[in-house]
Amino acid sequence: MKAPESLIKIRNELDSRERDILSPFACLSSEAVRETGDDKNLKGHRQGFSVDGDRILHSLSYSRYIDKTQVFYLVKNDHITHRVLHVQFVSKIARTIGRLLRLNEDLIEAIALGHDIGHTPFGHDGEKILSSLCIDHGIGFFLHNIQSVRFLQDIERKGKGWNLTLQVLDGILSHDGEIYSQALEPQRPKDFRSLKHEMRRKGEDKDYAIRPMTLEGCVVRMSDTISYIGRDIEDAIRLGVIKREDIPDECSRVLGNTNGTIVYTLVEDLVTSSLDVPYVSFSSKVGDSLKQLKEFNEERIYKNHKVKEQIGKITLMFNLLFEKYFQDLEQGNENSGIYTDFLEGMSDSYREGRRSPEIVRDFIAGMTDEYFLKQCYKHLVPQIKQNLF
């Protein structure tokens, strides 16, 4: 069905407005590139990056954010940040920065919404455990940013994928907010061949450095750090892991000692330091304090024995469940959940193009915390029956 001429006219006017008002360093919607097809063939008023944001928002992977851990897992507290809330924080912060720098907010939003879709159950601990299992099975490191691209491009829609733009996929792949950066400049140019090369290299060497191809991608990467650094402190205080007075004095003096103040200070400093230049950066003073605060969080929160007290049990369950599904695939046990809940209806290109460990990796990575625990209870805990027949 052909779109009405009036709607096509609206899209053309939106494209023209971008050229007039956005920064010369912004990525225009008219520059969107897809691996198959062309944004010129899109129907109606929506521009390319806006379409990508909608596709991510309506994906099955996005709906599973609701029960995925951010930092603290197996904790019964309704006010602790989960992955879905973190993603919303990143999107809001990044769009605010993008607006002030006159960048493409649709591109920023799409990258932000999709950046953590590949996260495993139980957050970064689950990621490290699954990565170890992947290495043991000869399929390279598991990294959630690579998995986010896999889900959106190769696994969603039963293997058809969403055919997202290069700029959005690149921003998702390159978003790593755990890496400290005082300044970040886009790495141009890129194409789908270089995207796949970076995914392959990163899977072989997790320390292989990649940078976004757009300034919008750089903003999301910085916003990832801004969104979690103070929020994790608030959650840790709420759970009794640390006290507010434990925050280093220099960090409190420069950045503040509440999440709201920390976010405001970082956003203001980043925007002030990044106006009318082809990169984003913090000032040296704020950047140094941010680095110190990240180190504080790492030692006092993320490595805290209270946070890690159930890691042994989680590791055991990952190992047993991975082996269970691996054997089900090798033996063709089609009653297994990996067939009924994942592979059923999956495209031939997906099923035939992946080895058993890769399929198990994709299935487990997509699980929510609750679904993972249900599978462990179903498959790993002896069940009492009323009778044997």
Short mmCIF file of the C-alpha atoms (twelve columns), coordinates in Angstrom:
data_MODEL
# 
_entry.id   MODEL 
# 
loop_
_atom_site.group_PDB 
_atom_site.id 
_atom_site.type_symbol 
_atom_site.label_atom_id 
_atom_site.label_alt_id 
_atom_site.label_comp_id 
_atom_site.label_asym_id 
_atom_site.label_seq_id 
_atom_site.Cartn_x 
_atom_site.Cartn_y 
_atom_site.Cartn_z 
_atom_site.pdbx_PDB_model_num 
ATOM 1   C CA . MET A 1   0.000  0.000   0.000  1 
ATOM 2   C CA . LYS A 2   1.455  3.320   -1.069 1 
ATOM 3   C CA . ALA A 3   1.671  6.071   1.530  1 
ATOM 4   C CA . PRO A 4   -0.365 9.243   0.874  1 
ATOM 5   C CA . GLU A 5   1.646  11.976  -0.790 1 
ATOM 6   C CA . SER A 6   0.891  14.289  2.148  1 
ATOM 7   C CA . LEU A 7   2.702  11.962  4.569  1 
ATOM 8   C CA . ILE A 8   5.701  11.593  2.279  1 
ATOM 9   C CA . LYS A 9   5.783  15.387  2.057  1 
ATOM 10  C CA . ILE A 10  5.859  15.599  5.867  1 
ATOM 11  C CA . ARG A 11  8.839  13.242  6.017  1 
ATOM 12  C CA . ASN A 12  10.679 15.245  3.382  1 
ATOM 13  C CA . GLU A 13  10.005 18.419  5.357  1 
ATOM 14  C CA . LEU A 14  11.339 16.767  8.528  1 
ATOM 15  C CA . ASP A 15  14.496 15.778  6.659  1 
ATOM 16  C CA . SER A 16  14.882 19.328  5.410  1 
ATOM 17  C CA . ARG A 17  14.365 20.762  8.895  1 
ATOM 18  C CA . GLU A 18  17.124 18.518  10.263 1 
ATOM 19  C CA . ARG A 19  19.558 19.928  7.716  1 
ATOM 20  C CA . ASP A 20  18.639 23.438  8.836  1 
ATOM 21  C CA . ILE A 21  18.714 23.074  12.624 1 
ATOM 22  C CA . LEU A 22  21.002 20.191  13.575 1 
ATOM 23  C CA . SER A 23  24.707 20.525  14.247 1 
ATOM 24  C CA . PRO A 24  27.073 19.940  11.313 1 
ATOM 25  C CA . PHE A 25  28.425 17.050  13.414 1 
ATOM 26  C CA . ALA A 26  24.996 15.368  13.729 1 
ATOM 27  C CA . CYS A 27  23.943 12.285  11.773 1 
ATOM 28  C CA . LEU A 28  20.930 13.152  9.619  1 
ATOM 29  C CA . SER A 29  18.014 10.746  9.267  1 
ATOM 30  C CA . SER A 30  18.461 10.899  5.496  1 
ATOM 31  C CA . GLU A 31  21.891 9.260   6.009  1 
ATOM 32  C CA . ALA A 32  20.391 6.114   7.561  1 
ATOM 33  C CA . VAL A 33  21.751 2.911   5.981  1 
ATOM 34  C CA . ARG A 34  20.178 -0.559  6.130  1 
ATOM 35  C CA . GLU A 35  21.747 -3.847  5.148  1 
ATOM 36  C CA . THR A 36  18.753 -4.712  2.985  1 
ATOM 37  C CA . GLY A 37  16.293 -2.318  1.438  1 
ATOM 38  C CA . ASP A 38  16.382 1.438   1.528  1 
ATOM 39  C CA . ASP A 39  14.923 4.076   3.858  1 
ATOM 40  C CA . LYS A 40  13.499 5.761   0.775  1 
ATOM 41  C CA . ASN A 41  11.085 2.822   0.555  1 
ATOM 42  C CA . LEU A 42  9.684  3.431   4.054  1 
ATOM 43  C CA . LYS A 43  5.993  4.236   4.053  1 
ATOM 44  C CA . GLY A 44  4.460  7.315   5.614  1 
ATOM 45  C CA . HIS A 45  5.888  10.123  7.694  1 
ATOM 46  C CA . ARG A 46  8.397  8.279   9.876  1 
ATOM 47  C CA . GLN A 47  12.107 8.814   9.388  1 
ATOM 48  C CA . GLY A 48  14.598 5.958   9.457  1 
ATOM 49  C CA . PHE A 49  15.931 6.213   13.009 1 
ATOM 50  C CA . SER A 50  12.435 6.804   14.365 1 
ATOM 51  C CA . VAL A 51  11.354 3.547   12.715 1 
ATOM 52  C CA . ASP A 52  14.261 1.752   14.401 1 
ATOM 53  C CA . GLY A 53  13.228 3.061   17.805 1 
ATOM 54  C CA . ASP A 54  9.699  1.753   17.269 1 
ATOM 55  C CA . ARG A 55  10.962 -1.634  16.107 1 
ATOM 56  C CA . ILE A 56  13.149 -2.001  19.201 1 
ATOM 57  C CA . LEU A 57  10.377 -0.830  21.513 1 
ATOM 58  C CA . HIS A 58  8.006  -3.456  20.136 1 
ATOM 59  C CA . SER A 59  10.528 -6.299  20.098 1 
ATOM 60  C CA . LEU A 60  10.163 -9.327  22.357 1 
ATOM 61  C CA . SER A 61  13.661 -8.675  23.655 1 
ATOM 62  C CA . TYR A 62  12.650 -5.223  24.863 1 
ATOM 63  C CA . SER A 63  9.701  -6.626  26.820 1 
ATOM 64  C CA . ARG A 64  12.113 -8.885  28.729 1 
ATOM 65  C CA . TYR A 65  13.959 -5.879  30.167 1 
ATOM 66  C CA . ILE A 66  11.235 -5.804  32.819 1 
ATOM 67  C CA . ASP A 67  12.738 -8.699  34.795 1 
ATOM 68  C CA . LYS A 68  16.457 -8.412  34.150 1 
ATOM 69  C CA . THR A 69  18.943 -7.442  36.841 1 
ATOM 70  C CA . GLN A 70  20.844 -4.167  36.780 1 
ATOM 71  C CA . VAL A 71  23.273 -4.699  39.713 1 
ATOM 72  C CA . PHE A 72  21.468 -6.298  42.658 1 
ATOM 73  C CA . TYR A 73  19.839 -9.665  42.011 1 
ATOM 74  C CA . LEU A 74  17.750 -11.993 44.171 1 
ATOM 75  C CA . VAL A 75  16.730 -8.988  46.281 1 
ATOM 76  C CA . LYS A 76  13.076 -8.368  47.133 1 
ATOM 77  C CA . ASN A 77  12.808 -4.584  46.948 1 
ATOM 78  C CA . ASP A 78  10.478 -2.732  44.596 1 
ATOM 79  C CA . HIS A 79  12.663 0.384   44.554 1 
ATOM 80  C CA . ILE A 80  15.868 -1.212  43.280 1 
ATOM 81  C CA . THR A 81  16.794 -0.407  39.683 1 
ATOM 82  C CA . HIS A 82  16.068 -3.085  37.112 1 
ATOM 83  C CA . ARG A 83  17.351 -3.115  33.561 1 
ATOM 84  C CA . VAL A 84  14.180 -1.559  32.119 1 
ATOM 85  C CA . LEU A 85  14.510 1.494   34.368 1 
ATOM 86  C CA . HIS A 86  18.204 1.900   33.588 1 
ATOM 87  C CA . VAL A 87  17.437 1.903   29.855 1 
ATOM 88  C CA . GLN A 88  14.840 4.634   30.350 1 
ATOM 89  C CA . PHE A 89  17.350 6.702   32.327 1 
ATOM 90  C CA . VAL A 90  19.952 6.339   29.568 1 
ATOM 91  C CA . SER A 91  17.430 7.344   26.911 1 
ATOM 92  C CA . LYS A 92  16.262 10.426  28.819 1 
ATOM 93  C CA . ILE A 93  19.751 11.631  29.745 1 
ATOM 94  C CA . ALA A 94  21.144 11.018  26.257 1 
ATOM 95  C CA . ARG A 95  18.233 12.787  24.527 1 
ATOM 96  C CA . THR A 96  18.669 15.777  26.833 1 
ATOM 97  C CA . ILE A 97  22.360 16.006  25.964 1 
ATOM 98  C CA . GLY A 98  21.597 15.471  22.290 1 
ATOM 99  C CA . ARG A 99  19.029 18.274  22.267 1 
ATOM 100 C CA . LEU A 100 21.484 20.711  23.826 1 
ATOM 101 C CA . LEU A 101 24.204 19.722  21.339 1 
ATOM 102 C CA . ARG A 102 21.723 19.803  18.403 1 
ATOM 103 C CA . LEU A 103 22.154 16.140  17.565 1 
ATOM 104 C CA . ASN A 104 19.680 13.586  16.182 1 
ATOM 105 C CA . GLU A 105 17.404 12.613  19.073 1 
ATOM 106 C CA . ASP A 106 15.707 9.793   17.145 1 
ATOM 107 C CA . LEU A 107 19.060 8.103   16.558 1 
ATOM 108 C CA . ILE A 108 20.028 8.622   20.200 1 
ATOM 109 C CA . GLU A 109 16.749 7.157   21.436 1 
ATOM 110 C CA . ALA A 110 16.976 4.064   19.238 1 
ATOM 111 C CA . ILE A 111 20.541 3.308   20.368 1 
ATOM 112 C CA . ALA A 112 19.619 3.869   24.013 1 
ATOM 113 C CA . LEU A 113 16.514 1.658   23.881 1 
ATOM 114 C CA . GLY A 114 18.424 -1.233  22.336 1 
ATOM 115 C CA . HIS A 115 21.809 -0.967  24.027 1 
ATOM 116 C CA . ASP A 116 21.273 -3.552  26.810 1 
ATOM 117 C CA . ILE A 117 18.890 -5.996  25.117 1 
ATOM 118 C CA . GLY A 118 21.633 -8.649  25.056 1 
ATOM 119 C CA . HIS A 119 22.134 -8.682  28.834 1 
ATOM 120 C CA . THR A 120 21.885 -12.057 30.550 1 
ATOM 121 C CA . PRO A 121 19.869 -12.831 33.656 1 
ATOM 122 C CA . PHE A 122 21.674 -11.672 36.815 1 
ATOM 123 C CA . GLY A 123 23.459 -8.766  35.180 1 
ATOM 124 C CA . HIS A 124 27.208 -8.600  34.728 1 
ATOM 125 C CA . ASP A 125 27.774 -11.629 36.939 1 
ATOM 126 C CA . GLY A 126 25.569 -13.689 34.635 1 
ATOM 127 C CA . GLU A 127 27.438 -12.269 31.659 1 
ATOM 128 C CA . LYS A 128 30.813 -13.363 33.048 1 
ATOM 129 C CA . ILE A 129 29.537 -16.864 33.836 1 
ATOM 130 C CA . LEU A 130 27.981 -17.301 30.386 1 
ATOM 131 C CA . SER A 131 31.146 -15.952 28.774 1 
ATOM 132 C CA . SER A 132 33.230 -18.588 30.565 1 
ATOM 133 C CA . LEU A 133 30.890 -21.310 29.298 1 
ATOM 134 C CA . CYS A 134 31.069 -19.954 25.752 1 
ATOM 135 C CA . ILE A 135 34.874 -19.976 25.864 1 
ATOM 136 C CA . ASP A 136 34.832 -23.561 27.157 1 
ATOM 137 C CA . HIS A 137 32.648 -24.548 24.182 1 
ATOM 138 C CA . GLY A 138 34.875 -22.807 21.643 1 
ATOM 139 C CA . ILE A 139 32.558 -19.990 20.563 1 
ATOM 140 C CA . GLY A 140 34.490 -17.015 21.962 1 
ATOM 141 C CA . PHE A 141 33.676 -14.473 24.631 1 
ATOM 142 C CA . PHE A 142 30.093 -13.594 25.469 1 
ATOM 143 C CA . LEU A 143 29.541 -9.827  25.578 1 
ATOM 144 C CA . HIS A 144 26.104 -8.290  25.997 1 
ATOM 145 C CA . ASN A 145 26.721 -5.528  23.438 1 
ATOM 146 C CA . ILE A 146 27.459 -8.107  20.723 1 
ATOM 147 C CA . GLN A 147 24.454 -10.140 21.840 1 
ATOM 148 C CA . SER A 148 22.223 -7.054  21.602 1 
ATOM 149 C CA . VAL A 149 23.089 -6.765  17.917 1 
ATOM 150 C CA . ARG A 150 22.522 -10.513 17.440 1 
ATOM 151 C CA . PHE A 151 19.077 -10.398 19.004 1 
ATOM 152 C CA . LEU A 152 17.904 -7.397  17.029 1 
ATOM 153 C CA . GLN A 153 19.414 -8.296  13.681 1 
ATOM 154 C CA . ASP A 154 19.510 -12.109 13.585 1 
ATOM 155 C CA . ILE A 155 17.192 -13.637 16.229 1 
ATOM 156 C CA . GLU A 156 14.113 -11.431 16.655 1 
ATOM 157 C CA . ARG A 157 11.061 -12.245 14.517 1 
ATOM 158 C CA . LYS A 158 12.065 -15.926 14.479 1 
ATOM 159 C CA . GLY A 159 15.371 -15.257 12.783 1 
ATOM 160 C CA . LYS A 160 14.253 -12.545 10.361 1 
ATOM 161 C CA . GLY A 161 15.571 -9.732  12.515 1 
ATOM 162 C CA . TRP A 162 14.466 -6.109  12.383 1 
ATOM 163 C CA . ASN A 163 16.775 -4.860  9.608  1 
ATOM 164 C CA . LEU A 164 17.918 -1.914  11.727 1 
ATOM 165 C CA . THR A 165 20.149 0.843   10.422 1 
ATOM 166 C CA . LEU A 166 23.924 0.630   10.538 1 
ATOM 167 C CA . GLN A 167 24.148 3.719   12.756 1 
ATOM 168 C CA . VAL A 168 21.831 2.262   15.412 1 
ATOM 169 C CA . LEU A 169 23.502 -1.169  15.434 1 
ATOM 170 C CA . ASP A 170 26.941 0.454   15.603 1 
ATOM 171 C CA . GLY A 171 25.881 2.623   18.554 1 
ATOM 172 C CA . ILE A 172 24.558 -0.439  20.383 1 
ATOM 173 C CA . LEU A 173 27.721 -2.433  19.717 1 
ATOM 174 C CA . SER A 174 29.958 0.442   20.797 1 
ATOM 175 C CA . HIS A 175 28.035 1.595   23.868 1 
ATOM 176 C CA . ASP A 176 30.279 0.111   26.567 1 
ATOM 177 C CA . GLY A 177 29.678 2.424   29.539 1 
ATOM 178 C CA . GLU A 178 31.881 0.334   31.813 1 
ATOM 179 C CA . ILE A 179 34.960 1.697   30.031 1 
ATOM 180 C CA . TYR A 180 36.026 5.069   31.411 1 
ATOM 181 C CA . SER A 181 36.371 7.798   28.797 1 
ATOM 182 C CA . GLN A 182 36.971 11.460  29.528 1 
ATOM 183 C CA . ALA A 183 36.580 12.255  25.832 1 
ATOM 184 C CA . LEU A 184 35.154 10.287  22.931 1 
ATOM 185 C CA . GLU A 185 35.317 11.064  19.218 1 
ATOM 186 C CA . PRO A 186 33.419 9.156   16.508 1 
ATOM 187 C CA . GLN A 187 35.287 6.679   14.343 1 
ATOM 188 C CA . ARG A 188 34.220 7.276   10.761 1 
ATOM 189 C CA . PRO A 189 33.479 5.885   8.245  1 
ATOM 190 C CA . LYS A 190 31.931 2.422   8.767  1 
ATOM 191 C CA . ASP A 191 29.777 0.008   6.815  1 
ATOM 192 C CA . PHE A 192 28.100 -3.331  7.551  1 
ATOM 193 C CA . ARG A 193 31.301 -5.179  6.689  1 
ATOM 194 C CA . SER A 194 33.224 -3.245  9.346  1 
ATOM 195 C CA . LEU A 195 30.378 -3.776  11.832 1 
ATOM 196 C CA . LYS A 196 30.651 -7.549  11.414 1 
ATOM 197 C CA . HIS A 197 34.442 -7.332  11.594 1 
ATOM 198 C CA . GLU A 198 34.235 -5.461  14.908 1 
ATOM 199 C CA . MET A 199 31.756 -8.006  16.295 1 
ATOM 200 C CA . ARG A 200 34.059 -10.858 15.321 1 
ATOM 201 C CA . ARG A 201 37.187 -9.177  16.729 1 
ATOM 202 C CA . LYS A 202 35.451 -8.216  19.964 1 
ATOM 203 C CA . GLY A 203 34.204 -11.787 20.381 1 
ATOM 204 C CA . GLU A 204 37.768 -13.027 20.056 1 
ATOM 205 C CA . ASP A 205 39.331 -10.312 22.232 1 
ATOM 206 C CA . LYS A 206 37.019 -8.594  24.726 1 
ATOM 207 C CA . ASP A 207 39.593 -5.799  25.183 1 
ATOM 208 C CA . TYR A 208 39.504 -4.907  21.490 1 
ATOM 209 C CA . ALA A 209 38.592 -1.207  21.450 1 
ATOM 210 C CA . ILE A 210 35.760 0.084   19.286 1 
ATOM 211 C CA . ARG A 211 34.243 3.557   19.057 1 
ATOM 212 C CA . PRO A 212 30.846 4.649   17.707 1 
ATOM 213 C CA . MET A 213 30.658 5.940   14.162 1 
ATOM 214 C CA . THR A 214 28.365 8.839   15.136 1 
ATOM 215 C CA . LEU A 215 28.465 11.573  17.737 1 
ATOM 216 C CA . GLU A 216 25.021 10.357  18.809 1 
ATOM 217 C CA . GLY A 217 26.530 6.954   19.622 1 
ATOM 218 C CA . CYS A 218 29.225 8.691   21.673 1 
ATOM 219 C CA . VAL A 219 26.558 10.548  23.636 1 
ATOM 220 C CA . VAL A 220 24.722 7.306   24.484 1 
ATOM 221 C CA . ARG A 221 27.965 5.693   25.638 1 
ATOM 222 C CA . MET A 222 28.708 8.616   27.974 1 
ATOM 223 C CA . SER A 223 25.072 8.696   29.127 1 
ATOM 224 C CA . ASP A 224 25.241 5.012   30.058 1 
ATOM 225 C CA . THR A 225 27.862 5.888   32.678 1 
ATOM 226 C CA . ILE A 226 26.013 9.019   33.812 1 
ATOM 227 C CA . SER A 227 22.791 7.055   34.292 1 
ATOM 228 C CA . TYR A 228 24.148 4.282   36.503 1 
ATOM 229 C CA . ILE A 229 27.001 5.811   38.511 1 
ATOM 230 C CA . GLY A 230 24.848 7.703   41.028 1 
ATOM 231 C CA . ARG A 231 21.822 5.428   40.790 1 
ATOM 232 C CA . ASP A 232 23.892 2.401   41.825 1 
ATOM 233 C CA . ILE A 233 25.076 4.376   44.848 1 
ATOM 234 C CA . GLU A 234 21.474 5.158   45.848 1 
ATOM 235 C CA . ASP A 235 20.490 1.493   45.496 1 
ATOM 236 C CA . ALA A 236 23.534 0.400   47.520 1 
ATOM 237 C CA . ILE A 237 22.665 2.864   50.292 1 
ATOM 238 C CA . ARG A 238 19.045 1.687   50.294 1 
ATOM 239 C CA . LEU A 239 20.191 -1.918  50.729 1 
ATOM 240 C CA . GLY A 240 22.751 -1.101  53.399 1 
ATOM 241 C CA . VAL A 241 25.769 -1.991  51.297 1 
ATOM 242 C CA . ILE A 242 27.385 1.442   51.823 1 
ATOM 243 C CA . LYS A 243 26.599 4.709   53.615 1 
ATOM 244 C CA . ARG A 244 26.405 8.103   51.943 1 
ATOM 245 C CA . GLU A 245 29.369 9.346   53.959 1 
ATOM 246 C CA . ASP A 246 31.483 6.574   52.389 1 
ATOM 247 C CA . ILE A 247 31.525 8.468   49.074 1 
ATOM 248 C CA . PRO A 248 35.016 9.962   48.587 1 
ATOM 249 C CA . ASP A 249 35.156 13.595  49.731 1 
ATOM 250 C CA . GLU A 250 36.641 14.814  46.437 1 
ATOM 251 C CA . CYS A 251 33.813 13.173  44.466 1 
ATOM 252 C CA . SER A 252 31.173 14.660  46.764 1 
ATOM 253 C CA . ARG A 253 32.737 18.102  46.472 1 
ATOM 254 C CA . VAL A 254 32.981 18.085  42.665 1 
ATOM 255 C CA . LEU A 255 30.025 15.911  41.622 1 
ATOM 256 C CA . GLY A 256 27.717 15.891  44.642 1 
ATOM 257 C CA . ASN A 257 26.649 12.988  46.830 1 
ATOM 258 C CA . THR A 258 23.138 12.259  45.524 1 
ATOM 259 C CA . ASN A 259 22.121 10.741  42.219 1 
ATOM 260 C CA . GLY A 260 20.237 13.862  41.128 1 
ATOM 261 C CA . THR A 261 23.183 16.149  41.795 1 
ATOM 262 C CA . ILE A 262 25.661 13.755  40.179 1 
ATOM 263 C CA . VAL A 263 23.569 13.417  37.013 1 
ATOM 264 C CA . TYR A 264 22.998 17.178  36.755 1 
ATOM 265 C CA . THR A 265 26.688 17.976  37.262 1 
ATOM 266 C CA . LEU A 266 27.865 15.423  34.706 1 
ATOM 267 C CA . VAL A 267 25.310 16.468  32.075 1 
ATOM 268 C CA . GLU A 268 26.058 20.180  32.473 1 
ATOM 269 C CA . ASP A 269 29.805 19.601  32.321 1 
ATOM 270 C CA . LEU A 270 29.600 17.286  29.296 1 
ATOM 271 C CA . VAL A 271 27.450 19.716  27.338 1 
ATOM 272 C CA . THR A 272 29.597 22.731  28.247 1 
ATOM 273 C CA . SER A 273 32.774 20.890  27.225 1 
ATOM 274 C CA . SER A 274 31.272 19.517  23.989 1 
ATOM 275 C CA . LEU A 275 29.611 22.518  22.344 1 
ATOM 276 C CA . ASP A 276 30.508 23.061  18.683 1 
ATOM 277 C CA . VAL A 277 33.232 20.393  18.554 1 
ATOM 278 C CA . PRO A 278 33.215 16.992  16.776 1 
ATOM 279 C CA . TYR A 279 33.570 14.991  20.002 1 
ATOM 280 C CA . VAL A 280 32.087 14.757  23.501 1 
ATOM 281 C CA . SER A 281 34.116 15.203  26.657 1 
ATOM 282 C CA . PHE A 282 34.094 16.012  30.343 1 
ATOM 283 C CA . SER A 283 36.344 18.693  31.766 1 
ATOM 284 C CA . SER A 284 39.517 17.320  33.333 1 
ATOM 285 C CA . LYS A 285 38.312 18.170  36.857 1 
ATOM 286 C CA . VAL A 286 34.930 16.474  36.499 1 
ATOM 287 C CA . GLY A 287 36.392 13.614  34.462 1 
ATOM 288 C CA . ASP A 288 38.952 12.829  37.161 1 
ATOM 289 C CA . SER A 289 36.259 12.810  39.848 1 
ATOM 290 C CA . LEU A 290 34.057 10.559  37.709 1 
ATOM 291 C CA . LYS A 291 36.920 8.113   37.271 1 
ATOM 292 C CA . GLN A 292 37.485 8.082   41.037 1 
ATOM 293 C CA . LEU A 293 33.773 7.518   41.657 1 
ATOM 294 C CA . LYS A 294 33.700 4.607   39.193 1 
ATOM 295 C CA . GLU A 295 36.618 3.031   41.060 1 
ATOM 296 C CA . PHE A 296 34.765 3.546   44.356 1 
ATOM 297 C CA . ASN A 297 31.655 1.835   42.978 1 
ATOM 298 C CA . GLU A 298 33.726 -1.045  41.642 1 
ATOM 299 C CA . GLU A 299 35.444 -1.771  44.958 1 
ATOM 300 C CA . ARG A 300 32.722 -0.903  47.443 1 
ATOM 301 C CA . ILE A 301 29.585 -1.985  45.554 1 
ATOM 302 C CA . TYR A 302 30.144 -4.310  42.589 1 
ATOM 303 C CA . LYS A 303 32.792 -6.436  44.334 1 
ATOM 304 C CA . ASN A 304 31.140 -6.270  47.774 1 
ATOM 305 C CA . HIS A 305 30.785 -9.699  49.400 1 
ATOM 306 C CA . LYS A 306 27.130 -8.911  50.254 1 
ATOM 307 C CA . VAL A 307 26.388 -8.491  46.555 1 
ATOM 308 C CA . LYS A 308 28.340 -11.623 45.586 1 
ATOM 309 C CA . GLU A 309 27.134 -13.981 48.337 1 
ATOM 310 C CA . GLN A 310 24.992 -16.123 45.979 1 
ATOM 311 C CA . ILE A 311 27.381 -16.117 43.020 1 
ATOM 312 C CA . GLY A 312 28.412 -19.733 43.663 1 
ATOM 313 C CA . LYS A 313 24.837 -20.974 43.347 1 
ATOM 314 C CA . ILE A 314 24.220 -18.877 40.247 1 
ATOM 315 C CA . THR A 315 27.406 -20.226 38.636 1 
ATOM 316 C CA . LEU A 316 26.372 -23.816 39.330 1 
ATOM 317 C CA . MET A 317 22.920 -23.261 37.840 1 
ATOM 318 C CA . PHE A 318 24.344 -21.644 34.692 1 
ATOM 319 C CA . ASN A 319 26.701 -24.580 34.203 1 
ATOM 320 C CA . LEU A 320 24.040 -27.227 34.727 1 
ATOM 321 C CA . LEU A 321 21.423 -25.495 32.602 1 
ATOM 322 C CA . PHE A 322 23.875 -24.856 29.756 1 
ATOM 323 C CA . GLU A 323 24.890 -28.515 29.733 1 
ATOM 324 C CA . LYS A 324 21.250 -29.642 29.912 1 
ATOM 325 C CA . TYR A 325 20.242 -27.651 26.831 1 
ATOM 326 C CA . PHE A 326 23.415 -28.550 24.988 1 
ATOM 327 C CA . GLN A 327 22.676 -32.255 25.454 1 
ATOM 328 C CA . ASP A 328 19.038 -31.749 24.434 1 
ATOM 329 C CA . LEU A 329 20.183 -30.251 21.143 1 
ATOM 330 C CA . GLU A 330 22.803 -32.911 20.514 1 
ATOM 331 C CA . GLN A 331 20.284 -35.686 21.215 1 
ATOM 332 C CA . GLY A 332 17.400 -34.020 19.362 1 
ATOM 333 C CA . ASN A 333 15.135 -33.864 22.439 1 
ATOM 334 C CA . GLU A 334 12.349 -31.769 20.941 1 
ATOM 335 C CA . ASN A 335 10.356 -31.805 24.187 1 
ATOM 336 C CA . SER A 336 13.024 -29.573 25.718 1 
ATOM 337 C CA . GLY A 337 12.281 -25.913 26.360 1 
ATOM 338 C CA . ILE A 338 15.074 -24.900 24.004 1 
ATOM 339 C CA . TYR A 339 12.924 -26.333 21.200 1 
ATOM 340 C CA . THR A 340 9.437  -25.428 22.428 1 
ATOM 341 C CA . ASP A 341 10.257 -21.943 23.793 1 
ATOM 342 C CA . PHE A 342 12.994 -20.861 21.408 1 
ATOM 343 C CA . LEU A 343 13.647 -22.869 18.254 1 
ATOM 344 C CA . GLU A 344 10.051 -23.667 17.301 1 
ATOM 345 C CA . GLY A 345 9.220  -21.666 14.192 1 
ATOM 346 C CA . MET A 346 12.758 -20.280 13.940 1 
ATOM 347 C CA . SER A 347 14.014 -19.680 10.405 1 
ATOM 348 C CA . ASP A 348 16.150 -22.297 8.675  1 
ATOM 349 C CA . SER A 349 18.929 -19.758 8.247  1 
ATOM 350 C CA . TYR A 350 19.214 -19.406 12.019 1 
ATOM 351 C CA . ARG A 351 18.912 -23.114 12.868 1 
ATOM 352 C CA . GLU A 352 21.328 -24.255 10.186 1 
ATOM 353 C CA . GLY A 353 23.820 -21.436 10.642 1 
ATOM 354 C CA . ARG A 354 24.594 -21.983 14.332 1 
ATOM 355 C CA . ARG A 355 26.254 -24.690 16.353 1 
ATOM 356 C CA . SER A 356 24.609 -26.130 19.443 1 
ATOM 357 C CA . PRO A 357 26.612 -23.996 21.942 1 
ATOM 358 C CA . GLU A 358 25.662 -20.836 20.042 1 
ATOM 359 C CA . ILE A 359 21.964 -21.724 20.198 1 
ATOM 360 C CA . VAL A 360 22.218 -22.440 23.930 1 
ATOM 361 C CA . ARG A 361 24.023 -19.130 24.415 1 
ATOM 362 C CA . ASP A 362 21.261 -17.236 22.618 1 
ATOM 363 C CA . PHE A 363 18.496 -19.005 24.547 1 
ATOM 364 C CA . ILE A 364 20.002 -18.426 27.993 1 
ATOM 365 C CA . ALA A 365 21.065 -14.847 27.238 1 
ATOM 366 C CA . GLY A 366 17.481 -13.952 26.409 1 
ATOM 367 C CA . MET A 367 16.046 -15.281 29.656 1 
ATOM 368 C CA . THR A 368 14.723 -13.049 32.393 1 
ATOM 369 C CA . ASP A 369 15.881 -13.746 35.945 1 
ATOM 370 C CA . GLU A 370 12.534 -15.314 36.835 1 
ATOM 371 C CA . TYR A 371 12.380 -17.535 33.743 1 
ATOM 372 C CA . PHE A 372 15.936 -18.718 34.390 1 
ATOM 373 C CA . LEU A 373 15.058 -19.709 37.954 1 
ATOM 374 C CA . LYS A 374 11.904 -21.496 36.775 1 
ATOM 375 C CA . GLN A 375 13.948 -23.504 34.280 1 
ATOM 376 C CA . CYS A 376 16.430 -24.417 37.014 1 
ATOM 377 C CA . TYR A 377 13.631 -25.554 39.300 1 
ATOM 378 C CA . LYS A 378 11.995 -27.529 36.474 1 
ATOM 379 C CA . HIS A 379 15.128 -29.282 35.236 1 
ATOM 380 C CA . LEU A 380 17.539 -29.348 38.174 1 
ATOM 381 C CA . VAL A 381 15.372 -29.861 41.267 1 
ATOM 382 C CA . PRO A 382 13.817 -33.326 41.882 1 
ATOM 383 C CA . GLN A 383 10.032 -33.217 41.549 1 
ATOM 384 C CA . ILE A 384 7.560  -35.110 43.774 1 
ATOM 385 C CA . LYS A 385 4.921  -36.951 41.694 1 
ATOM 386 C CA . GLN A 386 1.545  -38.391 42.628 1 
ATOM 387 C CA . ASN A 387 2.271  -41.524 40.594 1 
ATOM 388 C CA . LEU A 388 4.741  -42.848 38.077 1 
ATOM 389 C CA . PHE A 389 2.383  -43.347 35.133 1 
# 
